Amino acid sequence: MTNTLLAQIRLLAKDFFSETIACRRHLHSNPELSFAEYNTSEFIAGKLKEYKIAFTGGIAGTGISGIIEGKNPLKKTIALRADMDALPIQEAGTAVYKSKIPGVMHACGHDVHSASLLGAARILQRLRGHFEGSVKLIFQPGEEKLPGGASLMIKEGVLENPRPSAILAQHVMPQLEAGKIGIRKGLYMASTDELYLSVKGKGGHAALPDTYVNPLLIASAILLKLQEDFMNPGTKKIPDIPTVLAFGKIEGRGATNVIPQEVTLEGTFRTMDEKWRSEAHGMMKAAAEKIAAQMHGSCDFTIIRGYPFLINDENLTERVREYASEYLGAENVVEIDRWMTAEDFAYYTHHTAACFYRLGTRNESRGIVSPVHTPSFDIDENALETGTGLMAWLAICELNL
């Protein structure tokens, strides 16, 4: 029965492939930014109606939750999640499905995620007589913007009525060839916090150093101290926990002969331990404020707490590895490293057993190699056949466990 079902899913993924591509291309051509996915949500709702899948819209604004009931639908529920939002990036290239929206692009593959979930949903709806339990479909807004659509959908009850025993999601990975997936159990992705510093001194004419306190020098000293304490090998004063502290923006609106009153800095802090995360916040603020005071200035240090770390349930992820090996072949299921990037799917992983895996989208022979979040990002669309079939297979395997 299992081999027959596996063959059916593969066949349906192939049969629905052109429709899945069409969905992805429509979404790619019509990207919308975080929490403004109105047309995207309407498109997905239309497809669910077409597939005769029950759903509820308007969750966290534009989010959708669908349900596919198999035999004995209350026995068990598995959730599948896709995100819908795009990025404020101007797309390069000449693809026929290139973004029609100036300055907005699906540069992180959320069009792929949503199209794949639609394809998987269509397969599951066709095969609902072959599994017990239910599959919950989660089409989520705002992955790219704090506080994250996942946190809002959870607050509005997306993990209740029915409550899933596990949730699965995939994310494009241009480092991995199409036809493969990447997987890792346990700690996988980092928490992320936004750092905003306002360093104040006393402005003045650059030629009169006795009359001013230069906030640029204070900001520089703070940066060097934080780099030394958190990132420099041999001088770090932190526990042996994966940690990244980095600043990407510094602004002091002075001139060649004008010392500004204030300098602002923006950065990010990432780690994989909640206790250390909170301790580090205190350390950073204390160090910055101390240096500023010693240099006769001041520092306002604001930390906006972002997504938590993402943890893949070890037992579930091991089963996913086994299921995926059956579907794709063991040689196409690749062990991947931890990443210090962040994902709001992490919120789900702190509420139920979860597995977040990577979908290979690379094709070097066709020059499809660009990283996510770049203007030239694209995918080998053969990955859509892998993504749709595999998601459906994983859900059925878990339900029939």
FIGU-597084 format. One record per residue (C-alpha): z, x, y. Coordinates in steps of 0.1 Angstrom, whole numbers, plus 5000, padded with zeros to 4 digits. Example, Ala and Ser with C-alpha at 12.3 -4.5 7.8 and 13.67 -1.06 7.14 Angstrom:
BEGIN
507851234955/507151374989/
***
This chain:
BEGIN
500050005000/500950285024/497650465019/495750145023/497550065055/497050415068/493250375061/493250045079/494950185110/492450475111/489550235108/490850005135/491550305159/487950395154/486650035158/488649995190/487850335203/485150235228/487449965242/490250215246/487950455264/486850175287/490450085295/491350445302/488250485325/489050175344/492650285350/491550635359/489050505384/491650275400/494950475402/497950355420/501050535432/504550495419/506050145423/502750015437/500849965404/499949605412/496349605400/497249825370/499849575360/497449295364/494849475343/497349545315/498549185316/494949065313/494449275282/497649155266/496548795271/493148885256/494849035226/497148725224/500248935228/503348765244/504748955274/506948935305/505749085338/507449175371/510149395356/511249655381/508349525403/505249595383/506649665348/505649475317/507349415284/505349275255/506449175220/504449175187/506248995159/505649085123/507148915093/510948845097/510748945134/514448975140/515049225112/514349535133/512649635166/510849955176/509750015212/506650195224/506550305260/503750405284/503950495321/501450355346/501650545380/499350805394/499851105418/498951175455/496251425445/492551425456/490451435424/487851705420/484851685397/481951445392/482951225362/481550875362/485150755360/486450965389/489150815411/487750565436/490950585457/491050875482/493951105477/495250935445/494551045410/495751005374/496451385372/499351345347/497551135321/499350805326/496050635323/495750785289/499250675280/498650315291/495250285274/496650435242/499450185241/497049905247/494950025218/498050065196/499149715205/495749575195/496049745161/499549625156/498649265166/495849275140/498149415113/501349215121/501249055086/501749405072/505149495086/508649335090/510349335124/508949355159/507349605182/508349605219/505749725243/506949885275/504449945303/506550125330/506150185367/507250485388/507750775364/506751015391/509250905417/513050885419/514950695407/512350655380/510950325367/512750385333/516150355349/515150035367/513649875337/516749955316/518949805343/516849485342/517349465304/514149605289/516149745260/517749415252/516649085236/515649225212/517349565213/515149845197/516650075171/514350345183/511850415211/508750635210/506350765236/503651025240/502551245268/499251435273/499351815267/496252005279/497652325263/497052165228/493652085213/492651715209/493551585174/496851765174/500351665186/503351875196/506851785186/510451915190/513751765179/516951785199/517051905235/513451905248/513251855286/515451935315/517351715340/516051745375/517751735409/516351765444/517952005468/517851965506/519552215528/519952205566/521052545579/522152545615/522652845638/522252875676/518752895690/517553115718/515153375730/514253635704/514653915730/518253825735/519953875701/523453855716/522853495726/521753335693/522753295657/519453305637/519453035610/516453205593/518653495584/521353265572/518853075551/517553395537/520953515527/521653185510/518453205490/519153555479/522653475468/521653165448/518853365432/521253635423/523853405409/521553165390/518353335381/518353715382/518853885348/521954095347/523553935377/523653575367/527053405369/526253105349/526652995312/524053055286/522352725292/518752675301/518752665339/516152675367/516952695404/514052735427/513052665463/509552565472/509852485509/511452655539/510752545575/512052685608/510152555638/510552855660/507853095673/507353465677/509853475705/511853155698/514753145674/515152785661/518352585661/517852475625/516052575593/515452335564/514952415527/513852205497/514252305461/514952185426/517652245400/517052185363/519252225333/520152075299/523852015300/525451735321/528851915324/527252235336/524852035359/527851895378/529652225379/526452395392/526152145420/529552245433/528852625429/525552595449/527152405477/530152625479/528152945480/525752815507/528452685529/530553005526/527653225535/526653005565/530253015578/530553395574/527353425595/528653195622/526452895612/526752595590/524952445561/524552075551/523652085514/522451755499/521751705462/519751405450/520551355414/517451285394/516551225357/518951335330/517851585302/515651445275/516951465239/514851375209/516951225181/516951475153/516651235124/514051005141/511951305152/512051455117/510651125104/508051115131/506951465121/506551345085/504651035095/502451225118/501651485091/500551205068/498351055095/496851375111/497551645085/500451885087/498252145103/497851925133/501551865139/502752165160/506252275168/506552315206/509052495229/511652335252/510252265287/512152285320/509952005333/511451665336/510551305325/512150975332/511750875296/514951085293/516850765304/515750585273/516950885251/520450825264/520450465254/518850465219/517350695193/514150835208/511251065202/508951195229/506051395216/502951555231/499351445226/496751725226/493951665250/492252015253/488652095245/487852455254/484252435244/483752165270/485852325296/488652065294/491552305300/493052215334/496852165336/498351835346/499151775383/495851955393/492751805409/490551905380/492751765352/490851565326/491051505288/488851515257/488651135252/488751185214/492451215220/492550845226/491650765190/494450995179/496850845204/496250475195/496150515158/499150745156/501350525178/500550215156/501250415124/504550555137/505750205146/504850055113/506350345093/509650305112/509749925108/508949955070/511550235065/
***
